[in-house]
Amino acid sequence: AQGAALELVGEQTVGSTDVSSITFTGIEDDTMYKIVAPNINHSANGGVKMEWLDSSGNAQTYIRTERYHFYSSSYPDYTFSEQQGYIRLYGRYVEPNHVFVGDIYTKAANNWALFWGFSPADYNSSNFECYSTFRSNDSTNRIHGIKLNNNGSTLFSEGTRVLLYKYRES
């Protein structure tokens, strides 16, 4: 039968020792990935920042977040653009627990990513959507790896789980 499927290519679960980052390397060119974070726990209130890595494992600069929303009772439908070396994967408020999913496409000169998530324990119902790519000056760059860091000095704590899937075509 023809169709598509997901192949698990990486999984990271934080045990009893907190960690400062979660990294996936070996990202293939011209490939579609899905990242699923069903449980992000922090040592304190914090949000996740994603960096795209080059072939040497260094963070690439000038990721352009074309559109980023967070929804809450205080700031409904807030939108802005950013150009920096990371993508913010959290809503208006940083909480000790949140979740996200996203799709990432890695073709050089056509890299892009879509993310959405929320903080289940957030009393303000903070949610986000994010649409990112390299800025036009850096459009020939390619994503070789993905690194998740925390906002500020917080750490990923026990129970944090992140899965990386590759879309497969039959």
DAGIGI-V17189 format. One record per pair of residues at least 12 apart in sequence whose ideal C-beta (glycine too) atoms are under 7 Angstrom apart, sorted by the first residue. I is the first residue (numbers start at 1). GAP is how many residues later the second one is. Records with the same first field share a line. If there is no record, write none. Layout:
I=GAP + GAP
This chain:
1=169
2=168
3=167
4=163 + 164 + 165
5=163
6=28 + 159 + 161 + 162
7=158 + 159 + 161
8=155 + 157
9=155 + 156 + 157
10=14 + 154
11=152
12=150
13=147 + 148
14=142 + 143 + 144 + 145 + 146
15=143
16=142
18=25 + 137 + 138 + 139
19=136 + 137
20=130 + 135
21=126 + 127 + 128
22=126 + 134 + 140
23=122 + 124
24=121 + 122 + 140
25=32 + 120
27=79 + 116 + 117 + 118 + 119
28=78
29=77 + 78 + 79 + 113
30=76 + 77
31=75 + 135
32=71 + 73 + 135
33=71 + 131 + 132 + 133
34=69 + 131 + 133
35=66 + 67 + 69 + 127 + 129
36=65 + 127
37=62 + 63 + 125
38=61 + 123
39=60 + 120 + 121 + 122
40=57 + 58 + 59 + 120
41=55 + 56 + 115 + 116 + 117 + 118 + 119
42=54 + 108 + 112 + 113 + 114 + 115
43=111 + 112 + 114
44=52 + 110
45=49 + 50 + 51
46=48 + 104 + 105 + 106 + 108
47=41 + 42 + 43 + 47 + 104
48=41 + 42 + 100 + 102
49=37 + 38 + 39 + 40 + 100 + 102
50=36 + 37 + 39 + 96 + 98
51=34 + 35 + 96 + 98
52=91 + 94
53=91 + 92 + 93 + 94
54=90
55=89
57=88
59=26 + 88
60=25 + 81
61=24
62=21 + 23 + 72 + 73 + 75 + 76
63=21 + 22 + 23 + 24 + 69 + 71
64=19 + 68 + 69 + 70 + 71
65=16 + 17 + 22 + 65 + 66 + 67
66=15 + 65 + 66 + 67
67=12 + 14 + 64
68=12 + 14 + 20 + 60 + 62
69=59 + 60
70=21 + 22 + 56 + 57 + 58
71=54 + 55 + 56
72=19 + 20 + 52 + 53 + 54
73=51 + 52
74=50
75=17
83=52
87=43 + 45
89=26 + 28 + 41
90=38 + 61
91=27 + 28 + 35 + 36 + 37
92=32 + 34
93=26 + 29 + 31 + 33
94=57
95=24 + 26 + 27
97=22 + 23 + 24
98=19 + 20 + 21
99=18 + 19 + 21
100=15 + 16 + 17
101=15 + 16
102=12 + 13
104=39
106=36 + 37
108=32 + 34
109=30 + 31
111=22 + 23 + 30 + 31 + 32
112=20 + 21
113=19
114=17
115=15
116=12 + 13
148=14
